[in-house]
Amino acid sequence: MISLENVRLKFDSRGIAGLSDLSLTLSEGTVTALMGPNGSGKTTLLRILSGDITPDSGKVRVQAPALFVTSPEVSMDTNVQKYLVGRVKDEMGEEKKIQLTRDLADIFEFTFQLRQKMGELSA
């Protein structure tokens, strides 16, 4: 299980928040994806969960084993849709893969990012 209670992290003296009062509980056996616009705190959250950085306040509990999956190396010149199509199982035809990526992008509201190059996205 992963649990965060009122986790805060600010990056500078102006009080710009990396995370502000984040509370979250993920049960054992769940798979979760983080999505959001640039600067929303996705990478900051993962760095806190992995122990790379410590929040200014709040409680973080990560019960072992927690598995953080990262993507394989990818060319920063590849656009997002091409990357996603390449990650879909091979048994599916190319046109179905393309349609699936478009449908998912529409559901998760990142249609615009399909045309962007991987190197243009936040880490």
Buried (B, 14 or more C-beta within 10 A) or exposed (E): EBBBBEBBBBEEEEEEBBBEEBEEEBEEEEEEEEEEEEEBBBBBBBBBBEEEEEBEEBEBEBEEEEEEEEEEEBEEEBBBBBBBBEEBEEEEEEEEBBEBBBEBBEEEEBEEBBEEBBEEEEE
